[in-house]
């Protein structure tokens, strides 16, 4: 039997590949040799070159964490509103940058995903399929997750 998901139900952490862009100041090579010292006859006596460094963009994965947020206002189970298909998720990203890495873009501290699958037993609240433990969530990063905590301990769906 499936347990009904309630407001603030957690979702499984997912990994969003190449979700964060960062840059690193990297060695690119050397300039062509140039003369830095001449003799009395104008011939070069010492050559030199300079190191070339440039900012180079890279990407890294992020872990997406979140919880489901109910839109149902007229039904409560164990004092909480149930989650239904189409409800949003409140999500944030966590990631690590390598030494010398400078964040460029991609991080989210208040992003939204969506509960995309409710239940297979045709149970509805306000015309929307009720979400259960292991209902599918699509995160803001496009990864697939499941509801995995914060479900009802007294109301279940199915036999």
HELIX and SHEET records of a PDB file:
SHEET    1   A 8 UNK A   2  UNK A  11  0                                        
SHEET    2   A 8 UNK A 144  UNK A 157 -1                                        
SHEET    3   A 8 UNK A 136  UNK A 138 -1                                        
SHEET    4   A 8 UNK A 111  UNK A 115 -1                                        
SHEET    5   A 8 UNK A  88  UNK A  94 -1                                        
SHEET    6   A 8 UNK A  51  UNK A  69 -1                                        
SHEET    7   A 8 UNK A  14  UNK A  30 -1                                        
SHEET    8   A 8 UNK A 102  UNK A 105 -1                                        
SHEET    1   B 2 UNK A  34  UNK A  38  0                                        
SHEET    2   B 2 UNK A  44  UNK A  48 -1                                        
SHEET    1   C 2 UNK A 124  UNK A 125  0                                        
SHEET    2   C 2 UNK A 128  UNK A 129 -1                                        
END                                                                             
